[in-house]
Amino acid sequence: LASATAPALLCPSPGLTPWYRSSGGMRPLIFRCFFLLQGGNNAGHTVVVDGKEYDFHLFPSGIINPKAISFIGNGVVIHLPGLFEEAEKNEKKGLYRIIFNFSLYWQPVFDFHQAVDGLQEVQRQAQEGKNIGTTKKGIGPTYSSKAARTGLRICDLLSDFDEFSSRFKNLAQQYKSMFPTLEIDVEGQLKKLKGYAEKIRPMVRDGVYFMYEALHGSPKKILVEGANAALLDIDFGTYPFVTSSNCTVGGVCTGLGVPPQHVGDVYGVVKAYTTRVGIGAFPTEQINEIGDLLQSRGHEWGVTTGRKRRCGWLDLVILKYAHMINGFTALALTKLDILDVLDEIKIGVAYKLGGKRIPYFPANQEILQKVEVEYETMPGWKTDTTGARKWEDLPPKAQNYIRCVENHVGVPGKSFCRSPSCC
């Protein structure tokens, strides 16, 4: 589930603070380095600074801080036209001279990967009567090329272009053989890629050495961002309705090339309610006026697709499951003020099958679709919390809500955020 289970890690050097962006509620300006570890422009989130909104898909949030160092790791897949479109869009909002660094090892998303993504969705719908609901940004096909060892890396684009062109043509032909209706302008794409290569060449770094120097140099606070939340993880998420990479803590090591001892505190960034974009099981979803209220007050629209997010009560079964995988040292609760107007608030605390509690989060989607949710009902605080800056500013009933979350998950809350500002 997209926004209810986002793990984050924050720590001063030597160490990393992974922050999974889908909950988008930690203040990025207090860090010196910002590293993006996985995903692509299939994910997106909004950062509000001084009343101005910035939408990010491929850039780390720290790009808004001109004094910070931003780095995009090997676990990310990047559509180069989309990257420069995003840069231009945010520069028009005032982010001038966007400067960032790339790993040598990441794989480009080609235009035909995006076309194949759409064709695969059509194919699934025809064969199975349903699709996954991808963003059609080519993320899955690009990771598939990587896993099949037929993909290309950015270091290939920046090396012998004739060799790159030959391998590019072979990859394009493989996809054309699988999808006969696929049209690929091979020469046109190669011409564009050659131009992009010269634009990004000054920004590319050997990621292993870059990360080593960042971790062993002068002390600095480092924030690592993931593009997606824990329940979209390719292994531990609500498979097959997941993304194509590892969004949990292990992805920090594989997506950046760093040893695990450099991962510091792990912050679970979680909304005060649960949301999901697209298809997939959602036990606490409210297809009623409550869901509509959460969606409208929370401005719950997918940043990438513009799709309306599905909304429901906070699911502590999912949050505890995410904690088991990520080992949260603290929670950061976001968008608490969205609940300000409710007379009563429910929290999902357990699942039942056949009327009996089950002590686990089901891996099988068919089973997850069948669970009943056991709720605890709490009185709403009916007080505006947007002005709250510290714990004592919160009404007692809001404090009780946070304590309930802490007690069930077994992790202390370290911060809370109002909407749309950051913590």
C-alpha atoms as one frame of an Amber mdcrd trajectory, in Angstrom:
protein
   0.000   0.000   0.000   1.548   3.131  -1.246   1.541   5.673   1.512   0.983
   3.865   4.761   4.196   1.949   5.048   7.017   4.128   3.880  10.307   3.328
   5.636  12.890   6.040   6.132  16.358   6.150   7.599  17.953   9.263   9.014
  21.445   9.517  10.389  24.526  11.697  10.484  27.636  10.518   8.673  29.178
   8.017   8.872  25.750   6.635   8.059  22.748   6.877   5.816  19.176   7.923
   6.450  16.866   6.196   4.008  13.535   7.964   3.528  10.924   6.427   1.273
   9.243   9.277  -0.449   5.674   8.214  -0.999   4.637   9.651   2.331   6.536
  12.844   1.580   6.606  14.315   5.049  10.146  14.726   6.355  11.889  18.075
   6.186  14.704  17.759   3.632  16.544  21.000   4.332  18.366  19.778   7.456
  20.530  17.330   5.483  23.745  17.872   3.567  23.553  14.944   1.109  20.569
  13.429  -0.673  20.786  10.061  -2.408  18.084   8.334  -4.486  18.335   4.544
  -4.484  15.629   2.904  -6.638  12.610   3.349  -8.858  12.052   5.801 -11.663
   9.555   8.391 -12.799   6.712   5.966 -12.101   6.674   7.449  -8.595   6.301
  11.045  -7.549   5.685  13.272  -4.589   5.190  16.917  -3.777   7.469  19.003
  -1.576   6.188  22.334  -0.249   8.814  24.931   0.676   7.929  28.512   1.591
   4.457  28.008   0.178   5.735  26.837  -3.215   5.032  23.330  -4.493   7.631
  21.244  -6.302   6.819  17.902  -7.927   9.644  15.358  -8.011   9.869  12.007
  -9.744  13.528  11.375 -10.532  15.201  14.016  -8.396  15.925  13.651  -4.678
  14.022  16.184  -2.569  17.281  17.801  -1.522  17.619  19.301  -4.983  15.749
  22.292  -3.533  18.698  23.002  -1.235  21.444  24.711  -3.304  24.066  23.831
  -0.678  23.288  20.115  -0.701  24.847  17.306  -2.728  22.372  15.186  -4.693
  23.159  11.749  -6.105  21.089   9.276  -8.150  22.198   5.706  -7.498  22.568
   2.558  -9.571  19.231   1.138  -8.422  17.336   3.870 -10.267  16.153   3.553
 -13.873  15.896   6.846 -15.749  14.056   7.991 -18.852  16.431  10.714 -20.006
  13.806  12.871 -21.785  11.701  12.710 -18.609  14.689  13.713 -16.484  15.341
  16.900 -18.423  11.629  17.711 -18.641  11.443  17.478 -14.845  14.486  19.705
 -14.469  13.031  22.328 -16.825   9.638  22.272 -15.100  11.123  22.862 -11.652
  13.626  25.443 -12.875  10.656  27.482 -14.089   9.396  27.424 -10.489  12.638
  28.925  -9.242  15.014  25.980  -8.851  17.754  27.452 -10.984  20.964  25.633
 -11.785  19.783  22.184 -10.738  22.985  20.261 -10.054  23.126  16.537  -9.354
  25.371  13.502  -9.752  24.707  10.101 -11.331  26.112   6.656 -10.737  27.835
   5.016 -13.724  25.777   1.884 -13.183  22.119   2.844 -13.637  20.099   1.712
 -16.653  18.233   4.065 -18.999  14.534   3.624 -19.725  14.180   3.699 -23.508
  11.082   4.882 -25.347  10.335   1.316 -26.454  10.365   0.187 -22.802   7.486
   2.608 -22.203   5.631   1.372 -25.283   6.083  -2.245 -24.171   4.767  -1.355
 -20.700   1.501  -0.248 -22.282   1.322  -3.270 -24.595   1.838  -5.637 -21.665
  -1.077  -4.041 -19.813  -3.306  -4.550 -22.857  -2.095  -8.132 -23.094  -2.846
  -8.823 -19.416  -6.317  -7.374 -19.775  -7.040  -9.555 -22.808  -5.631 -12.756
 -21.300  -6.599 -12.437 -17.632  -9.391  -9.896 -17.660  -7.378  -7.558 -15.448
  -4.144  -5.605 -15.482  -1.644  -4.442 -12.870  -2.385  -0.752 -13.328   1.173
   0.348 -14.100   2.035   3.959 -14.848   3.246   2.882 -18.320   6.537   4.649
 -17.676   8.568   1.613 -18.780   9.913   0.784 -15.330   9.025  -2.925 -15.294
  10.369  -3.647 -18.802  13.615  -1.797 -17.995  14.210  -3.815 -14.824  13.302
  -6.925 -16.850  16.026  -6.086 -19.377  18.429  -5.586 -16.471  17.570  -8.956
 -14.916  17.818 -10.693 -18.296  21.273  -9.105 -18.753  20.264  -7.636 -22.090
  19.899  -4.098 -20.756  22.330  -1.231 -21.198  23.903   0.969 -18.545  24.728
   4.629 -18.658  28.441   3.781 -18.704  27.777   1.978 -22.013  26.156   5.082
 -23.489  29.154   7.183 -22.465  31.727   4.744 -23.886  31.965   3.367 -27.442
  28.797   4.670 -29.105  29.047   2.234 -32.015  29.059  -0.674 -29.576  26.191
   0.894 -27.646  24.222   1.345 -30.891  24.708  -2.303 -31.831  23.475  -3.546
 -28.469  20.598  -1.050 -28.517  19.471  -2.379 -31.904  19.660  -5.966 -30.645
  17.533  -5.099 -27.599  14.993  -3.268 -29.755  14.776  -6.252 -32.101  14.158
  -8.608 -29.174  11.154  -6.563 -28.128   9.882  -6.304 -31.718   9.970 -10.090
 -31.973   7.870 -10.351 -28.811   5.474  -7.562 -29.838   5.092  -7.517 -33.654
   2.967  -4.346 -33.574   5.671  -2.434 -31.711   7.085   0.443 -33.730  10.591
   1.638 -32.850  12.393   4.547 -34.485  15.827   3.106 -33.784  17.902   5.728
 -35.569  15.827   8.575 -34.166  16.192   7.305 -30.606  19.934   6.760 -31.008
  20.376  10.308 -32.255  18.560  11.677 -29.205  20.487   9.429 -26.819  23.790
  10.622 -28.253  22.752  14.190 -27.485  21.683  13.342 -23.959  24.987  11.557
 -23.385  26.925  14.769 -23.790  24.555  16.621 -21.462  24.942  14.188 -18.592
  28.600  13.228 -19.080  29.892  15.900 -16.621  27.449  14.678 -13.961  28.326
  10.972 -13.974  30.407   9.491 -11.156  31.570   6.035 -10.227  28.926   5.348
  -7.589  31.010   3.032  -5.428  33.828   5.536  -4.973  31.411   8.463  -4.677
  29.517   6.760  -1.854  32.713   5.660  -0.106  34.039   9.214  -0.071  30.689
  10.572   1.129  30.637   8.127   4.030  34.282   8.410   5.032  34.894  12.092
   4.436  34.036  15.025   6.679  30.973  14.412   8.911  27.694  15.282   7.237
  24.013  14.423   7.524  22.888  12.133   4.727  19.336  11.364   3.642  18.633
   8.421   1.342  15.335   8.480  -0.559  13.467   5.560  -2.051  10.859   6.150
  -4.728   8.195   3.835  -3.319   6.846   2.476  -0.049   7.410  -0.895   1.608
   4.213  -2.595   0.429   5.220  -1.913  -3.183   8.456  -3.886  -2.734   8.949
  -6.512  -5.467   9.577  -9.247  -2.863   7.659  -8.210   0.263   4.855  -6.100
  -1.186   1.315  -6.941  -2.319   2.601  -8.956  -5.280   1.862  -8.760  -8.199
   0.509  -5.255  -7.548   3.939  -3.902  -6.737   6.781  -2.010  -8.365   9.817
  -3.716  -9.922  12.523  -2.968  -7.352  13.300  -3.340  -3.654  11.747  -0.459
  -1.711  12.660  -1.782   1.709  15.830  -1.147   3.700  17.890  -3.751   1.864
  17.522  -1.638  -1.273  19.731   1.004   0.324  22.756  -1.278   0.049  22.004
  -2.671  -3.394  20.715   0.599  -4.853  23.714   2.682  -3.809  26.559   0.212
  -3.297  27.200   0.704   0.402  27.736  -1.774   3.255  24.873  -2.283   5.723
  26.785  -0.990   8.756  26.473   2.509   7.325  22.686   2.470   7.599  21.711
   4.461  10.689  18.344   5.049  12.320  15.338   3.869  10.353  12.322   6.171
  10.382   8.967   4.788   9.306   7.217   7.667   7.544   3.504   6.954   7.647
   0.355   8.919   6.922  -2.263   9.160   9.647  -4.526   7.223   7.295  -3.854
   4.750   4.480  -3.862   5.382   0.725  -3.238   3.404  -2.418  -3.084   4.260
  -6.121  -4.283   1.696  -8.618  -5.244  -1.951  -8.306  -4.600  -4.322  -5.409
  -5.964  -5.449  -2.055  -6.690  -2.668   0.443  -8.271  -4.106   3.628  -9.053
  -0.792   5.387 -10.280   1.042   2.279 -13.394   3.165   2.821 -15.551   3.296
  -0.302 -17.894   5.773   1.314 -18.070   9.353   2.572 -15.094   8.766   4.889
 -12.895   7.734   1.973 -14.132  10.695  -0.037 -13.400  13.085   2.833  -9.859
  11.771   3.303  -9.244  11.990  -0.437 -10.514  15.553  -0.772  -8.999  16.992
   2.432  -5.709  15.210   1.825  -5.561  16.209  -1.856  -4.902  12.563  -2.625
  -4.036  12.476  -6.300  -1.145  10.518  -7.784   1.622  12.965  -8.691   2.721
  10.850 -11.662  -0.582   9.681 -13.160  -3.091  12.146 -11.740  -5.197   9.185
 -10.610  -7.360   9.595  -7.529  -5.866   7.753  -4.560  -7.979   5.224  -2.735
  -8.246   6.115   0.961  -9.022   4.316   4.195  -8.318   4.010   7.899  -4.773
   3.531   9.160  -3.803  -0.149   8.919  -1.511  -1.148  11.782  -1.196  -4.737
  10.543   0.590  -3.385   7.469   2.635  -0.933   9.507   3.807  -3.635  11.900
   4.665  -5.892   8.950   6.725  -3.063   7.427   8.472  -2.624  10.781   9.378
  -6.326  10.852  11.130  -5.966   7.481  12.720  -2.549   7.955  13.405  -2.419
  11.688  12.063   1.068  12.377  13.720   2.900  15.217  11.043   5.601  15.155
   7.884   6.688  13.346   7.141   9.996  11.647   3.379  10.476  11.333   2.276
  12.760   8.502  -0.958  14.547   7.547  -2.442  14.250  11.026  -4.510  17.377
  10.468  -6.574  15.660   7.753  -8.359  13.849  10.595  -9.171  17.074  12.476
 -12.840  17.196  11.400 -13.843  13.621  12.224 -16.146  12.807  15.146 -14.566
   9.389  15.536 -11.536   7.712  14.016 -10.947   4.022  13.420  -7.628   2.190
  13.369  -7.235  -1.280  11.861  -5.483  -3.371  14.534  -5.941  -6.993  13.362
  -7.152  -9.194  10.492  -9.674 -12.022  10.708 -10.343 -14.980   8.445 -13.482
 -17.003   9.023 -14.147 -14.992  12.160 -10.771 -15.841  13.727  -7.795 -13.525
  14.181  -4.768 -14.324  12.067  -1.351 -13.341  13.485   0.252 -12.392  10.162
  -0.011 -10.272   7.031  -1.082 -12.625   4.183   1.382 -12.962   1.311  -1.315
 -14.364  -0.979  -3.475 -11.681  -2.596  -6.583 -13.846  -2.766  -6.405 -14.355
   1.000  -5.686 -10.678   1.630  -8.803  -9.779  -0.366 -10.899 -11.916   2.006
  -9.706 -10.667   5.393 -12.003  -8.780   7.725 -10.481  -5.906   9.663 -10.816
  -5.552  13.415 -10.908  -1.877  14.361 -10.366   0.195  17.447 -12.563   3.274
  17.484 -11.265   6.460  19.052 -12.971   9.824  19.569 -11.909  12.563  17.183
 -10.286  15.700  18.583 -12.348  18.133  16.461  -9.594  20.727  16.807  -7.422
  22.416  14.200  -3.906  20.970  14.528  -2.290  22.821  11.619  -0.643  25.245
  14.028   0.876  22.513  16.209   4.680  22.670  16.346   5.407  20.404  19.308
   3.818  17.546  21.209   2.272  19.797  23.840   0.413  21.718  21.100  -1.625
  18.668  20.154  -5.014  18.086  21.778  -5.050  15.118  24.217  -7.191  12.986
  21.891  -4.700  13.472  19.058  -1.904  12.478  21.436  -3.890   9.364  22.346
  -4.218   8.491  18.667  -0.447   8.656  18.218   0.134   6.644  21.409  -2.231
   3.958  20.117  -0.138   3.652  16.957   3.095   3.512  18.982   1.766   0.836
  21.329   0.454  -1.483  18.620   3.539  -1.246  16.406   6.042  -1.166  19.261
   7.926   1.818  17.842   8.058   5.324  19.348   6.827   8.308  17.378   9.507
  10.967  16.964   7.684  13.536  14.849   4.301  14.423  13.442   3.523  16.529
  10.404   0.653  18.664   9.358  -0.350  19.081   5.722   0.971  20.369   3.398
   4.074  21.581   5.226   6.952  19.313   6.171   7.941  18.146   9.624
